[in-house]
Amino acid sequence: MITTFIAFITDCILGDPQTKYHPVALLGRFIGAADKFFYKPGKSPAYYLIAGAGIAVAVTALTFALMRSMVMLLHMTLPLYGVYIVKGVILAFLICPRSLAAAALAVRREIVNGNLAEARKKVGYIVGRDTENLDVSEICRAVVETVAENTTDGIVSPLFFYALGGLPLAAVYKAVNTLDSIMGYKNGRYFYYGRFAARLDDVCNFIPARITAILLVGAAFLRHFDYRNAVRIIRRDAHKHPSPNGGWAEAAAAGALGVRLGGYNSYFGKMSFRAYMGDPLRDLTEKTILRAVQLMYTASIGAVIVAALCRYWE
């Protein structure tokens, strides 16, 4: 329990340090190096499937072994309170509520200041779509969708796996999520090569995504947002998302905030359509971003409390 609260407080105070020595950044560089080493142009789909799966298995196994060894070393060398503190700091590296909020609010600040060009630039840091021509409403939609989706990936899922298996399992989840962010694309290079990583990420997020939706409904109730509408939109729209997991948090947020998410997005100059989620009861404005961040933080506190109760002995 102590470890979990230390992690959340540490993240709230310090956020995610922007350094190339961040554990997740180091992990990303290792995955990137393995990706480049094993990718051979012109190979068969079977080769790419096997090579990609091999990278994913090796990375997750190595991550588990290293974190398990570190936890054992901490217990051997530090008093119990020291173990709680260090483990809490490590867990703080695996969750990102403050960084997620900071990125969203940075975009909001530019909108409030009337600097649309800078808002487009900053939203481009946190979404994969083209942002050069987005208007205020579309910028706000992109931010709200990202905040909702990353409530699962960046907060609830790591805490879920921490509750199941402590730091080693939480670190394994982060490795899976990083693999997906690097290799989980449906383009020419990664269509087969990154398929195992993408499917593994889908499996790992299946239960946490649905827990996130429940937490967001609870957060909407506590924040006096429209929690009843959140439940209705989850039931109606969550399955419409192309991802088996992405729609749950987005539908919950759309319903709670009374906005419509989804629609047309441009990726590398090519327009695509994603099913709408929610109803346009309110306009998407900078205030929507603020409300989405409030919703995310409240749901995060709920996730922290649940994880702490599941790991009450540490």
Order of alpha helices (4+ residues) and beta strands (2+ residues): alpha-alpha-alpha-alpha-alpha-alpha-alpha-alpha-alpha-alpha-alpha-alpha-beta-beta-alpha
